Amino acid sequence: MKKLMDRIARLLLYGFALMLSHSAPVFAVDGKLNIVTTVSPITNIVQNIGGSHVKVTGIVPDGTDSHTFEPLPSDVKTLQAASIIIVNGLDLESPTLNLANKVKNPATLILQLGNRALTEAEWQYDFSFPREQGHPNPHLWLNIALVMRYAEIVKDQLIAMDPVNTASYQQNAAIYLAKLQKLDQAIFKCVESIPENNRKLVTYHDSFAYFAPRYGMTVIAAIQPSDFSEPGPQEVISIIKQIRESGVPAIFGSEVFPSKVMAQIARESKAKFVDQLSDDALPAAPNHSFIGMMVHNMTIMTEALGGNPTCVANIDASNIPF
Ligand SMILES: [Zn+2]
C-alpha cells in the first residue's frame, strides 16, 4: 500500500514537473532522480545517500587526472538528461562546468559542494594552488569533517527535489554520517600513533591541504607545480634539502600522477618513496568506496611514517546496500 502511495505521489510530482516544464526538476523515466556527478568520491557519497531512489552517473573515470579532465562528446547527453549536477567545485571541474552550463536543461541546478561547505575565507592556497593564480586547493574531501558537510548538503538537496522519499534520504544520511564519524576518529588515532616528529607530509600531488590541519599534520611540501608539469632542477634541490632537514622517513606519490622526479628526490633525500596514496581514485572491490579509499590511504601513510596501521582495521568501508 505504501509502495502504491509512493508511486502515485511520484507520478503526480512527475506530472507537475512536466506541467512546469523547464522550471521543475527532471526525473528519469523510472521515477528516479537522474544525478550526474564528477569525481569518484562525490559519486560514491551521493550514491550512498540517494540509495535506490537515484541513478548516479559519475563522468570522471576512476584513475584519471580530475584536474585536467575534459568531458567527452558523449557526456553532453548525460549532462542534458540530468535532474541535478553535483560537483566538487572550487575550480576543480571547470571544463565540465563550462560544458554543463552550455547544454544542461535551464532548470537543472549545478550544486558545487565545496563552495557550499566552506566560506571563501576558509579556502586554502598553497604549493600547487598559489593564491596569485586564483584557484584554491579543491581537495576538501580528504578532511572527513568537510565530507560530513557534503553529506548534509546532498541529503538536504535530495529531500528538496524529491520530498516523497525524505525518510529514506534521512535514514541513509544518518547511517553514512555515523560511518564517517567513526572514520574521522580512526584517522585521529592513526596520526596519534605516528611519532610526533614524523607527522609531516611530503606528497607529489597537493591534496592534503585540508586533511593536515584537521588531524595535526604539517604538509612540508607538495612537489607537483601548479601547471601539473614536473618541477625544475632548482626546485628539486630545494625540496631535497627540506626533506633532509625535516627528517621525514617517507614521501608519497600516487598512481594517477607518476613522476620520475619523486624517485630521484627519495634517493637523494634518503626518504622512502611510497607511491600509493589516492586523492580521488577508489580502491577495487570489495571496498570500492570513498571510505575504502581513506582506509587505504591511512594504512599506507601511518605505516610509512612509523605509526600503527591497525588504527583503521575496524572501519566498515562497505557501501550502504540498496
Ligand atoms: Zn587532486
Residues whose N, C-alpha, C, O or C-beta is under 5 A from the ligand:
A	BS01	ZN	S207 D279
